[in-house]
């Protein structure tokens, strides 16, 4: 482990990161992303000591931006799926599934449903109508735009979940 990484058991940043997650994703997100009993969480820090990436094993849960917001990794998306729907979700159907899994963007005309609280630039989970996680990304439209528009990018996908995962 590098000098700029610490494990969860010895990291004092996790309570603060839980608070940020609760603020950004809603109540309960902090514990979902960073469980208090987790032994496999590693926090990588910048040379200045600020948390940069939070990992579980080799998988990225989140990156912590200089703007104080998280960007989700697929592992973080899986953990946020434990929150009650429709929290942070954009729902698509069979037509979009193969493209979204390949990390292609979600277009508004293919959005079947979404969390009404989604705002532009929010981190979101893209899920199939069956509830299966397909990708994580950033909302390019607010929820009302995703529901009303017939064109344009609704979610800029950052990472897709391959079908065999």
Beta strands, then each sheet from edge to edge (+ up, - down):
strand 1: 5-7
strand 2: 41-45
strand 3: 51-56
strand 4: 59-64
strand 5: 70-72
strand 6: 89-92
strand 7: 106-107
strand 8: 111-114
strand 9: 123-128
strand 10: 133-139
strand 11: 153-160
sheet 1: 1+ 2- 3+ 4- 5+
sheet 2: 7+ 11- 10+ 9- 6- 8+
end
